[in-house]
Amino acid sequence: MKSLPQRRQLSRAFGALAMLSAGAVWADGDAPDTSNWKCEQCPFFEGYDANVEAGALYANGANFSFGRYTGIDRSTVYADLGAAGQYRRADGLDASYELRDLGLASREGSVELGQEGRFDVRLGYDGQPTRLYDSGMTPFLGAGSGNLTLPGSWVPAGSTTGMSALGATLAPVRIEYDRRTASLLGSYIASSTWTLHAEFRHQEKDGTGLIGGTFFTEPTQLPQPIDYVTDTVEAGALWAGHRASLRLTYTGSWFKDDTDSLTFADPYLPINPASTQGRLALPPDNNLQQFALAGNLPLNFLATSFTYAASFGSLKQDEAFLPFSTLPGATVPTPSALDGDVHLSHYALGLALHPLRKLSLRGDAAYDGRDDRTTPLTLNYVITDTFPSSTAFTTPRYSEDRTRLEGSADYELERWVRVGVGGKYLVNHYGPDQVVTDTRDAQSWVYATLAPLAGLSFTLKGGDDSRKTSAFDAAALPAAENPLVWAYDYAPRDREFFTLTGSWQATATLTWSIEGFSANDDYRLSQLGLQSVHERRASTTLTWTPRETLSAYLDGGYQRLDMLQDGFTGALTAPWQVGDSEHFWNLGAGGQWALAARWTLALDYLHAPSYSDFNTQIGALAEPFPQNWSRLDSVRLDLRYQWTHAAQLHLRFIHEKYDSSDWALADVGPGTIPNLLALGVLPWAHDVNLVALTFRYQFGAAASAPPP
Amino acid sequence: MTRIRAWRTYGAAALLLALMAAGIAPARAQDAAAPAYSRKGADTCLGCHDDPALLGLFRTRHARPNDPKGPFGHGGLQCEACHGPGGAHVQARGKEPAGIVDFGPHALASPARQNAQCLGCHQSNTAHEWAASQHAASNVPCAACHTLHAAHDPVLTTATQVEVCTSCHQAEHTDLYKPSHHPLREGKMACTSCHAPHGSQGPYLLVGNTVTETCTSCHSEYRGPFLWEHQPVAEDCSNCHSAHGSAQPALLKTRPPFLCQQCHEGAGHPSIFNGPQGLPGGAPSAYLLAGGCINCHSQVHGSNHPSGRALMR
């Protein structure tokens, strides 16, 4: 039998519950009667409209430096072609297509078909060129293939200076590759709550890269064949309720490299007459399978929202091994493939709640595991074909798991001031074969957002971070590695950081924003290796929009990065130190102006230099490297003339000048370094004038609309 | 004893309360007097708001009359689905907001108020991870990024998205012009190629569970596992690379040999001091010039060669 106080307590609790539930029902309110909401004035799109763009562009002075990601890499005329269109029926059937940059290697396109509220299908293509260097020279024949040979006239020598046929046999080699992706994706709305989706992507990456191959101490820069195919499938189901959701996804990805190795002739005079070829293993085929579950669950209690995610999968690789060396009689290891198996797992939980109207709390916890279950192999590997002795060594396998806990609280003190605190705790636990067992990183911060005037707000945030590391196990270091060097991802570190962001809408037409960041990292316990990193960033933007037809902006940014590291060659030399100080600037200005009903002009100017200073010191001798620098200046002009409702002319002019200096590349030709047969690529530079004239014509509904 | 029982009772009640509140029910309590909607819905709104810039909405997914879940689908609240009940606004002849929710970073409605409108539909799909995201924590309104009335929302197009993101993330705007960069400035990659702005269970709002998973979703040749692994590669690509841009080749944080010497100082050449004496004109050094360490140790991402222990083949 319940006592009176107990009954009173229960009744109070249920009373509160009833009130809360009532509140929830109350909140439902009455849905408005929309039977008279005809939407007769709504200009829903029906029928079709389309446009085509046709023209030409000429890029005077273009090279790989200019066309790095666009494919405009030569001084020539390119077709400037594109098209887009859309068709929609009254019953909601919708089809569209978009084709861009058809005359360039960066061309892309898509076709979509769908029925509103039923299904969507999209077929896409994307070309992405990468043009790295068009200044390289090599004596090797067969660039782009897996077998590089030397011309019959080749004269091997102990150093590049003695390679008497080098000059006569050099031929240009272009370091470039193209990534082409075709995709097919679709979604089907099975019911009001269930949606099924699937995507297939086929990606090819082919061309020529740059890789080093070596014979003991005599390396050569080689053209690397790139012949990759990656097929990816994603499929899943989404359940979406009114506010909660759950999604299940499977991802499978298969990477295939059609060239498993790169064999190259030794351009040097072989120390071991039997060793005349080198061989590099190229990326092995691999595959990833992953299952994921994720969702959210909003609760009425304190306006709480949970998010959750879990995924698990495996990464496998079982490509057949190459022989230990290129020497006659070289064998293939047993087993003949790795049977690599890495298990990946991820669990995460996020939480956001508002216990008070002015207080919000957020937190998340995540775990990531990388469990390398590959059986370690003990191999009698050949250190170098030059001296074909072998040494038994067991391959290390690297596993780790990470746990992240993060939380923050935000409170609105007044309508114009919010304050917050937050913290993060990271634990990385490393598996066997590593020099530490774990690192623990604790970070905390405070911030305040002030909005003293309408349109003006700024946020100040500051905090610190301390990373502690377990005992250092020098026995896990590779032989001869200096135990005083703590790799910086393991090393104890103290960090302090500060950010400032702000924006001010000074008038209805003028907006100013600013962002600043400062961080200092101190690796205080590292006797060698990275000692400190200081980072400073500041940016600002001013925009002015006096009327709809006129807008202008001015922006600028500066970044500085300073790194300092210590080294120690040996007892007979003094400790040494290297400082790397990097500076980046950008200054931009421009605007857009609708000159009259038919003319629109856009103009942009950009100036973006960078400097990188390496300073070395050994003992009392301090010596700077020559400054590495880059400088980008660009002017872009876009002029559009709306000829008729349907026809538009578009004139583009770009002047872009880029120059750079890099001491690692400057004056480094194929024969500059006695023990390195280099490709001799040059730092990026270009001075380009690009002019494009394009005619655009509209069909269908849009063509009958007045000019914008 | 009585006090313990009381706490038990309150505890049980609180648990029950939480369980019941966890049911799929509408949002927390709102004002008791439900505000009035307009009489004719969008036809009322369009009577005044007929600016062509606003009518771009009717080219978007938000204005599809056959989509049962869309605001303009059958029974949908049309303009007022997002902007809230407009009855008072109409009565005031549009002279004051009168309960209308406006959108944007400088809107009268608070970011939380704006976002509540969007989340009313998108909380269980696109924005299901929004509540715990850094953007939510920073009070970013959805309309700071999305231009809902434009026929083509710039943030949804690869070529124009970066301008939207860097209007706030201004430091990343500077990164675009660094000598080594991903092809964002050229419009061939979007911020969302790597980041999930609506929330993510990975770090830094990444689309993958980890940095490495995100990077290798495109750079699948480095996925491994290799016979000979390089520990920092397996751990986290950002140990060596600055994804947003760098003055050094291949987005490296600093260049070889110095980058490598931050971890490797073994007896022999790894620990050798590399000064300007190694430049052309002095005694040109293969440890310093061209690729530095990777002239020989070219397989820094891992090697599958049986003799690739030193990542040289």
Interface residues (C-beta under 8 A of the other chain):
Chain A: S3 P5 Q6 Q9 L10 A13 F14 A16 L17 L20 S21 G23 A24 W26 A27 D28 G29 D30 P32 T34 N36 W37 K38 C39 E40 Q41 C42 P43 F44 F45 R68 Y69 T70 D91 G92 S106 Q115 E116 G117 D126 Q128 S192 K205 L210 I211 G212 G213 T214 T217 P219 Q221 Y228 T230 L238 A240 G241 H242 R243 A244 S245 R247 S253 F255 D257 G278 R279 L280 A281 P283 P284 N286 L288 A294 G295 N296 L297 P298 L299 N300 F301 A303 S305 T307 A309 S311 L315 K316 Q317 E319 F321 L322 P323 F324 S325 V332 P333 L338 G340 D341 V342 L344 H346 A348 G350 L351 A352 S360 R362 G363 D364 A366 D368 R370 D372 T374 L377 L379 Y381 V382 I383 F393 T395 P396 R397 Y398 E400 R402 R404 S408 D410 R418 Q434 T449 G455 T459 P478 A479 A480 E481 N482 L484 V485 A487 Y488 D489 T501 S503 Q505 T511 S513 I514 E515 F517 L528 G529 L530 R537 S539 T540 T541 E548 D555 G557 Y558 Q559 M563 Q565 G567 F568 T569 G570 T573 W576 V578 D580 E582 F584 W585 N586 L606 A608 S610 S612 F614 T616 I618 E623 P624 F625 P626 N628 S630 L632 S660 W663 A664 L665 A666 D667 V668 T672 I673 P674 N675 L676 A678 L679 W684 P708
Chain B: T2 R5 A6 T9 Y10 A12 A13 A14 L16 L17 A18 M20 A21 A22 G23 I24 A25 P26 A27 R28 A29 Q30 A32 A34 Y37 R39 K40 G41 A42 D43 L46 G47 P52 A53 L55 F58 R59 A63 R64 P65 N66 D67 P68 K69 G70 F72 G73 G75 G76 L77 Q78 P85 P105 H106 L119 Q123 S124 N125 H128 E129 A131 A132 A136 A137 S138 N139 S167 C168 H169 Q170 A171 H173 T174 D175 Y177 K178 P179 P183 E186 K188 M189 G199 Q201 G202 P203 N209 T210 E213 S217 S220 E221 Y222 R223 G224 P225 F226 L227 W228 E229 Q231 P232 A234 E235 D236 N239 A247 Q248 K253 T254 R255 F258 Q261 Q262 C263 H264 E265 G266 A267 G268 P270 S271 I272 F273 N274 G275 P276 Q277 L279 P280 G281 P284 S285 A286 L288 L289 A290 G291 G292 I294 N295 C296 H297 S298 Q299 H301 S303 N304 H305 P306 S307 G308 R309 A310 M312 R313
